[in-house]
Amino acid sequence: MNRQKFLTVLILPILCFMGQGCATPRLKPAPLPEARTSGDGSVQVVEKEGIVLEISQGRNPSGSGSELVTFDVIAHNPGPQEVELLIDRAVLTDGMGNQYQSMVVHEVRVRTYAWSTGSIFYGRPWGGFGTTVPITIPENASYTDRNFPTTPVSILPRSQIRGCFFFPCRIGNTTYVRLLVTRLIKEKDEPGSSPDTLRVTYRKVNYQFEFDVVK
């Protein structure tokens, strides 16, 4: 019994230390004048110019570890008219003054196989011989691109689109992060410098989000 108690006292702190070391830091929305937080406290919401952006911490692609921070993004059009969304940039800064640009990430799911058997028979219905051969069946083979679109997207009334922003940031090394999303809104079309061309004028609208890093 004494030996069991000793092992328990020795192993429990080690397991707790390992659990703390492997835990992924959590991003908690911080109070901002132009933002509100969802009821469960995980999503920060900013509404401007007919588009609502909802941003929360997302799941990192398989194999990326802690070298990446992922944000789930939902763009919602609450109005009765179709609205165009064009993202100009997404920039992340941390508490140490580092700046990160959003990056394109492709998530590849590894192809796995299930081995089965199939029988091939030769001969006539009243007699013959057969053999069994292995058959390779792909169970899960997919290529997923989760990046939020940075090309013009028309969002239908009371509809939404989803995606992710990815940044090469280790959030465990900082206390908070700020995310600035810049949207371009078309203002007017003017004749271009040559015939049959147009010069399009855009204005910028900034959405700002902030998250505390909870370790």
C-alpha positions as a Markdown table, in Angstrom:
| # | Residue | x | y | z |
|---|---|---|---|---|
| 1 | Met | 0.0 | 0.0 | 0.0 |
| 2 | Asn | 2.8 | 2.4 | 0.8 |
| 3 | Arg | 4.4 | 1.7 | -2.5 |
| 4 | Gln | 1.1 | 2.5 | -4.3 |
| 5 | Lys | 0.8 | 5.8 | -2.4 |
| 6 | Phe | 4.4 | 6.6 | -3.4 |
| 7 | Leu | 3.7 | 5.9 | -7.0 |
| 8 | Thr | 0.5 | 8.0 | -7.0 |
| 9 | Val | 2.3 | 11.0 | -5.4 |
| 10 | Leu | 5.1 | 10.7 | -7.9 |
| 11 | Ile | 3.0 | 10.1 | -11.1 |
| 12 | Leu | 0.1 | 12.6 | -10.6 |
| 13 | Pro | 2.3 | 15.8 | -10.7 |
| 14 | Ile | 4.0 | 14.5 | -13.8 |
| 15 | Leu | 0.7 | 13.9 | -15.5 |
| 16 | Cys | -0.6 | 17.3 | -14.5 |
| 17 | Phe | 2.6 | 18.9 | -15.9 |
| 18 | Met | 2.2 | 17.0 | -19.2 |
| 19 | Gly | -1.4 | 18.0 | -19.4 |
| 20 | Gln | -0.5 | 21.7 | -19.0 |
| 21 | Gly | 2.3 | 21.4 | -21.5 |
| 22 | Cys | 0.1 | 19.8 | -24.2 |
| 23 | Ala | -2.9 | 22.1 | -23.6 |
| 24 | Thr | -3.6 | 24.5 | -26.5 |
| 25 | Pro | -4.1 | 28.1 | -25.3 |
| 26 | Arg | -7.6 | 29.4 | -25.6 |
| 27 | Leu | -8.6 | 32.7 | -27.2 |
| 28 | Lys | -11.2 | 34.7 | -25.2 |
| 29 | Pro | -12.9 | 37.8 | -26.8 |
| 30 | Ala | -11.8 | 41.0 | -25.1 |
| 31 | Pro | -14.2 | 44.0 | -24.7 |
| 32 | Leu | -14.1 | 46.5 | -27.6 |
| 33 | Pro | -16.4 | 49.5 | -28.2 |
| 34 | Glu | -17.6 | 48.3 | -31.6 |
| 35 | Ala | -17.8 | 44.6 | -30.8 |
| 36 | Arg | -20.1 | 42.3 | -28.9 |
| 37 | Thr | -19.5 | 38.8 | -27.6 |
| 38 | Ser | -21.7 | 35.8 | -28.1 |
| 39 | Gly | -23.7 | 34.2 | -25.2 |
| 40 | Asp | -21.1 | 31.4 | -24.7 |
| 41 | Gly | -18.3 | 34.0 | -24.6 |
| 42 | Ser | -16.3 | 32.4 | -27.5 |
| 43 | Val | -17.3 | 34.5 | -30.6 |
| 44 | Gln | -16.6 | 38.2 | -31.2 |
| 45 | Val | -19.1 | 40.0 | -33.5 |
| 46 | Val | -18.7 | 43.3 | -35.4 |
| 47 | Glu | -21.3 | 44.7 | -37.7 |
| 48 | Lys | -20.5 | 47.4 | -40.3 |
| 49 | Glu | -21.9 | 48.6 | -43.6 |
| 50 | Gly | -24.4 | 45.7 | -44.0 |
| 51 | Ile | -22.0 | 42.9 | -43.2 |
| 52 | Val | -21.7 | 41.1 | -39.8 |
| 53 | Leu | -18.3 | 39.4 | -39.2 |
| 54 | Glu | -18.2 | 36.7 | -36.5 |
| 55 | Ile | -14.8 | 35.5 | -35.5 |
| 56 | Ser | -13.7 | 32.8 | -33.0 |
| 57 | Gln | -10.8 | 30.5 | -32.4 |
| 58 | Gly | -10.7 | 27.6 | -34.9 |
| 59 | Arg | -9.2 | 24.2 | -35.2 |
| 60 | Asn | -5.7 | 24.1 | -36.6 |
| 61 | Pro | -5.1 | 21.8 | -39.6 |
| 62 | Ser | -3.8 | 18.4 | -38.8 |
| 63 | Gly | 0.0 | 18.4 | -38.3 |
| 64 | Ser | 0.4 | 22.2 | -37.9 |
| 65 | Gly | 0.8 | 22.0 | -34.1 |
| 66 | Ser | 1.2 | 25.2 | -32.2 |
| 67 | Glu | 3.0 | 27.1 | -35.0 |
| 68 | Leu | -0.3 | 28.3 | -36.4 |
| 69 | Val | -3.4 | 30.1 | -35.1 |
| 70 | Thr | -6.7 | 29.6 | -36.8 |
| 71 | Phe | -9.7 | 31.8 | -36.8 |
| 72 | Asp | -13.2 | 30.6 | -37.9 |
| 73 | Val | -14.9 | 33.4 | -39.8 |
| 74 | Ile | -18.6 | 33.8 | -40.6 |
| 75 | Ala | -19.7 | 36.7 | -42.8 |
| 76 | His | -23.5 | 37.3 | -42.5 |
| 77 | Asn | -25.8 | 39.5 | -44.6 |
| 78 | Pro | -28.7 | 40.3 | -42.3 |
| 79 | Gly | -30.4 | 42.7 | -44.8 |
| 80 | Pro | -33.0 | 42.2 | -47.5 |
| 81 | Gln | -30.6 | 43.1 | -50.4 |
| 82 | Glu | -27.6 | 41.2 | -51.8 |
| 83 | Val | -24.3 | 42.5 | -50.6 |
| 84 | Glu | -20.8 | 42.1 | -52.1 |
| 85 | Leu | -18.0 | 41.3 | -49.7 |
| 86 | Leu | -14.4 | 41.9 | -50.7 |
| 87 | Ile | -11.6 | 41.3 | -48.1 |
| 88 | Asp | -8.5 | 43.4 | -48.8 |
| 89 | Arg | -6.3 | 42.1 | -46.0 |
| 90 | Ala | -6.3 | 40.3 | -42.6 |
| 91 | Val | -3.5 | 41.3 | -40.2 |
| 92 | Leu | -2.7 | 39.9 | -36.7 |
| 93 | Thr | -0.6 | 41.6 | -34.1 |
| 94 | Asp | 0.3 | 40.2 | -30.7 |
| 95 | Gly | 1.2 | 41.6 | -27.3 |
| 96 | Met | 4.9 | 41.6 | -28.1 |
| 97 | Gly | 4.5 | 43.9 | -31.2 |
| 98 | Asn | 4.9 | 41.1 | -33.8 |
| 99 | Gln | 2.8 | 41.4 | -37.0 |
| 100 | Tyr | 1.5 | 38.5 | -39.1 |
| 101 | Gln | -0.2 | 38.4 | -42.4 |
| 102 | Ser | -2.9 | 35.9 | -43.2 |
| 103 | Met | -1.6 | 32.9 | -45.2 |
| 104 | Val | -3.1 | 30.3 | -47.5 |
| 105 | Val | -3.3 | 26.9 | -45.9 |
| 106 | His | -4.4 | 23.6 | -47.5 |
| 107 | Glu | -5.6 | 20.8 | -45.4 |
| 108 | Val | -4.8 | 17.4 | -46.8 |
| 109 | Arg | -6.5 | 14.4 | -45.3 |
| 110 | Val | -4.4 | 11.2 | -45.6 |
| 111 | Arg | -5.8 | 8.5 | -47.8 |
| 112 | Thr | -6.5 | 5.3 | -45.9 |
| 113 | Tyr | -7.4 | 1.9 | -47.2 |
| 114 | Ala | -9.6 | -1.0 | -46.1 |
| 115 | Trp | -8.6 | -4.5 | -47.3 |
| 116 | Ser | -11.4 | -6.7 | -48.5 |
| 117 | Thr | -11.5 | -9.9 | -50.5 |
| 118 | Gly | -13.3 | -10.8 | -53.7 |
| 119 | Ser | -13.8 | -14.2 | -55.3 |
| 120 | Ile | -13.3 | -14.9 | -59.0 |
| 121 | Phe | -14.8 | -18.2 | -60.3 |
| 122 | Tyr | -13.9 | -19.9 | -63.5 |
| 123 | Gly | -15.6 | -22.8 | -65.2 |
| 124 | Arg | -19.1 | -23.9 | -65.9 |
| 125 | Pro | -22.1 | -23.6 | -63.6 |
| 126 | Trp | -21.9 | -27.3 | -62.6 |
| 127 | Gly | -18.2 | -27.2 | -61.9 |
| 128 | Gly | -15.0 | -25.2 | -61.9 |
| 129 | Phe | -12.5 | -23.6 | -59.6 |
| 130 | Gly | -12.0 | -20.2 | -58.0 |
| 131 | Thr | -9.5 | -17.9 | -56.3 |
| 132 | Thr | -9.7 | -15.1 | -53.8 |
| 133 | Val | -7.9 | -11.8 | -54.5 |
| 134 | Pro | -7.4 | -8.7 | -52.2 |
| 135 | Ile | -9.3 | -5.6 | -53.2 |
| 136 | Thr | -8.1 | -2.1 | -52.1 |
| 137 | Ile | -10.9 | 0.3 | -51.3 |
| 138 | Pro | -10.2 | 4.0 | -50.5 |
| 139 | Glu | -12.2 | 4.8 | -47.3 |
| 140 | Asn | -11.3 | 8.5 | -46.8 |
| 141 | Ala | -9.6 | 10.6 | -49.5 |
| 142 | Ser | -10.3 | 14.3 | -49.6 |
| 143 | Tyr | -8.6 | 17.6 | -50.1 |
| 144 | Thr | -10.1 | 20.5 | -48.2 |
| 145 | Asp | -9.4 | 24.2 | -48.6 |
| 146 | Arg | -10.7 | 26.1 | -45.6 |
| 147 | Asn | -9.4 | 29.6 | -46.4 |
| 148 | Phe | -11.8 | 32.5 | -46.2 |
| 149 | Pro | -12.3 | 34.0 | -49.7 |
| 150 | Thr | -10.4 | 37.1 | -50.6 |
| 151 | Thr | -12.1 | 37.6 | -54.0 |
| 152 | Pro | -15.4 | 39.4 | -54.4 |
| 153 | Val | -18.3 | 37.3 | -53.0 |
| 154 | Ser | -22.0 | 38.2 | -53.3 |
| 155 | Ile | -23.9 | 37.2 | -50.2 |
| 156 | Leu | -27.6 | 36.7 | -50.7 |
| 157 | Pro | -30.1 | 38.3 | -48.3 |
| 158 | Arg | -30.1 | 36.8 | -44.8 |
| 159 | Ser | -27.4 | 34.3 | -45.8 |
| 160 | Gln | -23.8 | 33.7 | -44.8 |
| 161 | Ile | -20.5 | 32.4 | -45.9 |
| 162 | Arg | -17.8 | 30.7 | -43.9 |
| 163 | Gly | -14.0 | 30.2 | -43.9 |
| 164 | Cys | -10.8 | 30.6 | -41.9 |
| 165 | Phe | -7.9 | 33.0 | -41.4 |
| 166 | Phe | -4.6 | 31.4 | -40.7 |
| 167 | Phe | -1.5 | 33.1 | -39.2 |
| 168 | Pro | 2.0 | 31.7 | -38.5 |
| 169 | Cys | 1.8 | 32.8 | -34.8 |
| 170 | Arg | 2.5 | 30.9 | -31.6 |
| 171 | Ile | -0.2 | 32.3 | -29.3 |
| 172 | Gly | 1.3 | 30.5 | -26.3 |
| 173 | Asn | 4.1 | 33.1 | -26.3 |
| 174 | Thr | 1.8 | 36.2 | -25.9 |
| 175 | Thr | -1.0 | 37.5 | -23.7 |
| 176 | Tyr | -3.3 | 38.8 | -26.3 |
| 177 | Val | -3.8 | 39.2 | -30.1 |
| 178 | Arg | -5.5 | 41.8 | -32.2 |
| 179 | Leu | -7.0 | 41.0 | -35.6 |
| 180 | Leu | -7.7 | 43.7 | -38.2 |
| 181 | Val | -9.8 | 42.8 | -41.2 |
| 182 | Thr | -10.0 | 45.4 | -44.0 |
| 183 | Arg | -13.0 | 45.3 | -46.4 |
| 184 | Leu | -13.2 | 47.1 | -49.7 |
| 185 | Ile | -16.6 | 48.7 | -50.7 |
| 186 | Lys | -17.1 | 49.8 | -54.3 |
| 187 | Glu | -18.2 | 53.4 | -54.4 |
| 188 | Lys | -18.3 | 54.3 | -58.1 |
| 189 | Asp | -17.3 | 53.5 | -61.6 |
| 190 | Glu | -15.7 | 56.1 | -63.8 |
| 191 | Pro | -14.4 | 56.0 | -67.4 |
| 192 | Gly | -10.9 | 54.8 | -67.7 |
| 193 | Ser | -7.9 | 56.3 | -69.5 |
| 194 | Ser | -8.7 | 54.3 | -72.6 |
| 195 | Pro | -12.0 | 53.6 | -74.4 |
| 196 | Asp | -14.3 | 50.9 | -73.1 |
| 197 | Thr | -12.6 | 50.8 | -69.7 |
| 198 | Leu | -13.7 | 51.7 | -66.3 |
| 199 | Arg | -11.9 | 52.9 | -63.2 |
| 200 | Val | -13.4 | 51.5 | -60.0 |
| 201 | Thr | -13.1 | 53.5 | -56.8 |
| 202 | Tyr | -13.2 | 51.6 | -53.4 |
| 203 | Arg | -13.2 | 52.8 | -49.9 |
| 204 | Lys | -11.8 | 50.8 | -46.9 |
| 205 | Val | -13.8 | 49.7 | -43.9 |
| 206 | Asn | -11.9 | 48.2 | -40.9 |
| 207 | Tyr | -13.2 | 45.5 | -38.6 |
| 208 | Gln | -11.2 | 45.1 | -35.4 |
| 209 | Phe | -11.2 | 42.1 | -33.0 |
| 210 | Glu | -9.2 | 41.4 | -29.9 |
| 211 | Phe | -8.7 | 38.2 | -27.9 |
| 212 | Asp | -7.0 | 37.5 | -24.6 |
| 213 | Val | -4.8 | 34.3 | -24.5 |
| 214 | Val | -6.0 | 32.0 | -21.7 |
| 215 | Lys | -3.3 | 29.4 | -20.8 |
